[in-house]
Amino acid sequence: MKKILNYSLFVVGSILFIYSCKPSDYYYGEYLKNGEIYYPGRVDSLSIIPGNQRGILRFKVTTDPKVNSVRVYLRSSLSPTAEVEDYPIEASEHGKIKLIPLNGLSEATYTANVFSFTGQGDSSRTVASSQFIYGQSYIRTLVNRSFLKFDKSNAGEHFLVLARENNLPRQGTFYPMQFTEVMYLNNSGDSTTVRITPYEDFASLKNITSPSTVKYRTVYKPVQASVDFFYTAFTEQKYSK
């Protein structure tokens, strides 16, 4: 019995010794013989900058020198299918910010999925970003500032007076109302444009022609990064001294 036990221990020990002598990658040879899967570098800091029925795709190109193009799948919330476009990446663009214009968009939420590609067709994993693109529906919600009067108390300089904006944030904080454009004819017959911020209620009408028509509109941005301004319709007021 003791001899049988000793023999069994010898056999087990021999097996363990033999296995311990195998190279570390022996059991993964079936996987390693085909090489590791290579994924090219992905784009970084992907975003869609919105505008008026257009946008800009912004991202940082990978530093991977093998990448020579990106493929963009752009899908609207109004459509089940994506539009696919390929864009070349120059060697000088690696590690730098790249901007791609997106024109002719609908007023909807867009999602962009971006893949990096090498010349051999290797693809990176996807990077995605979504953003709402603005248009006429947004413009119809915009409100022009309210006219109060013409201030003629100063004989040398008259003013267009608008109603004060309520609940304005601290200056320097983003506010969708950007400014108001006031347009009038001066005594030389030239059109003059004055801009006032939401924090100002008076627009100077220096050398204004009398009688004439003063018109104004208010300008907005839906978000600070918007590439476009959005305008209300003009409001007209008759002026005379």
Secondary structure as the mmCIF struct_conf table of DSSP 4:
data_model
#
loop_
_struct_conf.conf_type_id
_struct_conf.id
_struct_conf.beg_label_comp_id
_struct_conf.beg_label_asym_id
_struct_conf.beg_label_seq_id
_struct_conf.end_label_comp_id
_struct_conf.end_label_asym_id
_struct_conf.end_label_seq_id
HELX_RH_AL_P HELX_RH_AL_P1 LYS A 2 SER A 20
TURN_TY1_P TURN_TY1_P1 CYS A 21 CYS A 21
BEND BEND1 LYS A 22 LYS A 22
TURN_TY1_P TURN_TY1_P2 SER A 24 ASP A 25
HELX_RH_3T_P HELX_RH_3T_P1 TYR A 26 TYR A 28
HELX_RH_AL_P HELX_RH_AL_P2 GLY A 29 LEU A 32
TURN_TY1_P TURN_TY1_P3 LYS A 33 ASN A 34
HELX_LH_PP_P HELX_LH_PP_P1 GLU A 36 TYR A 38
HELX_LH_PP_P HELX_LH_PP_P2 PRO A 40 VAL A 43
STRN STRN1 ASP A 44 PRO A 50
STRN STRN2 ASN A 52 ASN A 52
BEND BEND2 GLN A 53 GLN A 53
STRN STRN3 GLY A 55 LYS A 60
HELX_LH_PP_P HELX_LH_PP_P3 VAL A 61 THR A 62
BEND BEND3 THR A 63 THR A 63
TURN_TY1_P TURN_TY1_P4 PRO A 65 LYS A 66
STRN STRN4 VAL A 67 SER A 76
TURN_TY1_P TURN_TY1_P5 SER A 77 LEU A 78
BEND BEND4 PRO A 80 THR A 81
STRN STRN5 ALA A 82 PRO A 88
HELX_RH_3T_P HELX_RH_3T_P2 ALA A 91 GLU A 93
TURN_TY1_P TURN_TY1_P6 HIS A 94 GLY A 95
BEND BEND5 LYS A 96 LYS A 96
STRN STRN6 ILE A 97 LEU A 102
BEND BEND6 GLY A 104 GLY A 104
BEND BEND7 GLU A 107 ALA A 108
STRN STRN7 THR A 109 THR A 118
TURN_TY1_P TURN_TY1_P7 GLY A 119 GLN A 120
STRN STRN8 SER A 123 SER A 123
HELX_LH_PP_P HELX_LH_PP_P4 SER A 124 THR A 126
STRN STRN9 VAL A 127 PHE A 132
HELX_LH_PP_P HELX_LH_PP_P5 ILE A 133 ILE A 133
STRN STRN10 TYR A 134 TYR A 134
HELX_RH_AL_P HELX_RH_AL_P3 GLN A 136 ILE A 139
TURN_TY1_P TURN_TY1_P8 ARG A 140 THR A 141
HELX_LH_PP_P HELX_LH_PP_P6 ASN A 144 SER A 146
STRN STRN11 PHE A 147 ASP A 151
BEND BEND8 ASN A 154 ASN A 154
TURN_TY1_P TURN_TY1_P9 ALA A 155 GLY A 156
STRN STRN12 HIS A 158 LEU A 162
HELX_LH_PP_P HELX_LH_PP_P7 ALA A 163 GLU A 165
BEND BEND9 ASN A 166 ASN A 167
HELX_LH_PP_P HELX_LH_PP_P8 LEU A 168 ARG A 170
TURN_TY1_P TURN_TY1_P10 GLN A 171 GLY A 172
BEND BEND10 THR A 173 THR A 173
BEND BEND11 PRO A 176 PRO A 176
STRN STRN13 MET A 177 LEU A 185
STRN STRN14 ASN A 186 ASN A 186
TURN_TY1_P TURN_TY1_P11 ASN A 187 SER A 188
BEND BEND12 GLY A 189 GLY A 189
STRN STRN15 SER A 191 ILE A 196
TURN_TY1_P TURN_TY1_P12 PRO A 198 TYR A 199
STRN STRN16 PHE A 202 LEU A 205
TURN_TY1_P TURN_TY1_P13 LYS A 206 ASN A 207
STRN STRN17 ILE A 208 ILE A 208
BEND BEND13 SER A 210 PRO A 211
STRN STRN18 SER A 212 TYR A 220
BEND BEND14 PRO A 222 VAL A 223
TURN_TY1_P TURN_TY1_P14 GLN A 224 ALA A 225
BEND BEND15 VAL A 227 ASP A 228
STRN STRN19 PHE A 230 TYR A 231
HELX_LH_PP_P HELX_LH_PP_P9 THR A 232 PHE A 234
STRN STRN20 THR A 235 TYR A 239
#
